[in-house]
Amino acid sequence: MILFILAGIAEIGGGYLIWLWLREGRPLYWGIGGGSALALYGVIAAFQSFPSFGRVYAAYGGVFIILSILWGWGIDKKTPDLYDWVGAGICLIGVSVMLFAPRQ
């Protein structure tokens, strides 16, 4: 779970820095930092112990939804509403099914 969170922070943080650089006119080094964080995200994800690339990245998607809501709430000061939380909960249920379902 720690790798999911670290990768999520790198991916969301990197995207956010690039967003600020391109959309809000921040200096180029913000974009470079964002690109570096996105590259780090790819490296962190490769250390995940699950054997299937597709399942791991699909699971990251669910975790990133939660982290994105928390990022928006904490960093952008956009309070999530009931539908944000219900949707995020549905995604986490889906992630749990994908990762922990008994398979052969």
SEBA-529823 format. One record per residue (C-alpha): residue number from 1; x, y, z; residue in one letter. Coordinates in pm, 1 decimal, padded with zeros to 6 digits. Layout:
! SEBA-529823
PT keba       px       py       pz bami
PT  NUM        X        Y        Z    A
...
***
This chain:
! SEBA-529823
PT keba       px       py       pz bami
PT    1  00000.0  00000.0  00000.0    M
PT    2  00291.7  00233.6  00068.9    I
PT    3  00405.8  00199.0 -00294.3    L
PT    4  00056.0  00287.9 -00415.3    F
PT    5  00057.4  00602.0 -00202.0    I
PT    6  00411.5  00706.0 -00298.3    L
PT    7  00338.3  00651.0 -00666.1    A
PT    8  00012.9  00844.4 -00631.2    G
PT    9  00184.5  01140.6 -00472.1    I
PT   10  00451.1  01141.3 -00745.0    A
PT   11  00192.7  01116.4 -01023.2    E
PT   12 -00055.7  01368.6 -00887.4    I
PT   13  00216.6  01605.1 -00766.5    G
PT   14  00394.4  01586.2 -01102.5    G
PT   15  00076.0  01651.7 -01293.3    G
PT   16 -00008.3  01938.4 -01061.4    Y
PT   17  00331.4  02104.4 -01113.6    L
PT   18  00292.2  02078.7 -01490.1    I
PT   19 -00062.2  02217.6 -01459.0    W
PT   20  00071.0  02516.3 -01264.7    L
PT   21  00351.7  02570.7 -01515.4    W
PT   22  00132.9  02557.5 -01827.4    L
PT   23 -00196.5  02696.8 -01701.6    R
PT   24 -00089.9  02942.2 -01436.3    E
PT   25  00235.7  03069.7 -01582.1    G
PT   26  00474.8  02932.8 -01323.2    R
PT   27  00844.7  02912.5 -01416.0    P
PT   28  00978.3  02638.3 -01643.2    L
PT   29  01148.5  02459.8 -01354.2    Y
PT   30  00802.8  02379.5 -01213.1    W
PT   31  00731.4  02190.0 -01535.0    G
PT   32  01068.8  02017.0 -01521.5    I
PT   33  01004.3  01919.4 -01160.0    G
PT   34  00663.3  01788.8 -01259.9    G
PT   35  00811.3  01582.6 -01542.4    G
PT   36  01070.8  01440.7 -01303.3    S
PT   37  00800.6  01347.7 -01052.5    A
PT   38  00602.1  01174.3 -01327.3    L
PT   39  00910.4  00975.1 -01427.5    A
PT   40  00961.2  00881.4 -01062.4    L
PT   41  00601.2  00759.5 -01053.4    Y
PT   42  00681.0  00510.0 -01329.1    G
PT   43  00984.5  00383.8 -01140.2    V
PT   44  00796.5  00344.5 -00811.0    I
PT   45  00516.2  00151.5 -00982.3    A
PT   46  00767.9 -00100.1 -01120.1    A
PT   47  00854.3 -00205.6 -00764.0    F
PT   48  00500.4 -00328.9 -00695.4    Q
PT   49  00496.9 -00702.7 -00618.8    S
PT   50  00179.6 -00791.2 -00810.3    F
PT   51  00268.1 -00996.2 -01119.8    P
PT   52  00030.9 -00832.0 -01368.5    S
PT   53  00114.9 -00487.3 -01508.8    F
PT   54 -00244.4 -00424.3 -01616.6    G
PT   55 -00395.5 -00507.0 -01280.2    R
PT   56 -00141.9 -00300.1 -01091.6    V
PT   57 -00206.0  00005.9 -01308.3    Y
PT   58 -00582.1 -00041.5 -01288.6    A
PT   59 -00552.0 -00060.9 -00910.5    A
PT   60 -00341.4  00255.0 -00909.9    Y
PT   61 -00628.5  00422.8 -01090.6    G
PT   62 -00861.3  00355.5 -00799.4    G
PT   63 -00608.3  00465.3 -00540.9    V
PT   64 -00530.1  00779.1 -00743.0    F
PT   65 -00895.7  00875.2 -00740.9    I
PT   66 -00891.4  00883.6 -00360.6    I
PT   67 -00556.3  01063.8 -00352.3    L
PT   68 -00677.5  01314.7 -00612.5    S
PT   69 -00982.8  01397.8 -00404.4    I
PT   70 -00763.6  01442.4 -00097.2    L
PT   71 -00513.5  01650.8 -00298.7    W
PT   72 -00790.1  01876.5 -00425.1    G
PT   73 -00927.2  01913.1 -00074.4    W
PT   74 -00592.8  01979.2  00093.1    G
PT   75 -00399.3  02166.5 -00174.8    I
PT   76 -00665.8  02331.4 -00393.1    D
PT   77 -00910.8  02383.4 -00105.1    K
PT   78 -01198.9  02225.5 -00304.0    K
PT   79 -01416.6  02041.0 -00056.4    T
PT   80 -01535.8  01705.7 -00191.8    P
PT   81 -01909.3  01644.9 -00185.0    D
PT   82 -02107.8  01329.3 -00115.8    L
PT   83 -02089.0  01216.8 -00477.9    Y
PT   84 -01710.3  01248.4 -00480.0    D
PT   85 -01687.3  01017.7 -00179.3    W
PT   86 -01947.7  00769.6 -00306.0    V
PT   87 -01771.3  00747.3 -00641.6    G
PT   88 -01433.8  00703.5 -00473.2    A
PT   89 -01575.8  00428.6 -00251.4    G
PT   90 -01711.2  00244.9 -00554.7    I
PT   91 -01366.9  00266.5 -00714.3    C
PT   92 -01198.4  00124.5 -00404.0    L
PT   93 -01440.5 -00166.0 -00399.1    I
PT   94 -01352.4 -00233.4 -00763.6    G
PT   95 -00980.4 -00216.0 -00688.3    V
PT   96 -01021.9 -00461.0 -00401.1    S
PT   97 -01206.2 -00706.4 -00623.5    V
PT   98 -00938.2 -00682.7 -00891.9    M
PT   99 -00641.9 -00723.9 -00658.7    L
PT  100 -00768.4 -00967.3 -00398.8    F
PT  101 -01013.6 -01194.9 -00582.3    A
PT  102 -00910.8 -01559.7 -00562.1    P
PT  103 -00748.3 -01660.8 -00889.7    R
PT  104 -00566.6 -01965.9 -01010.6    Q
***
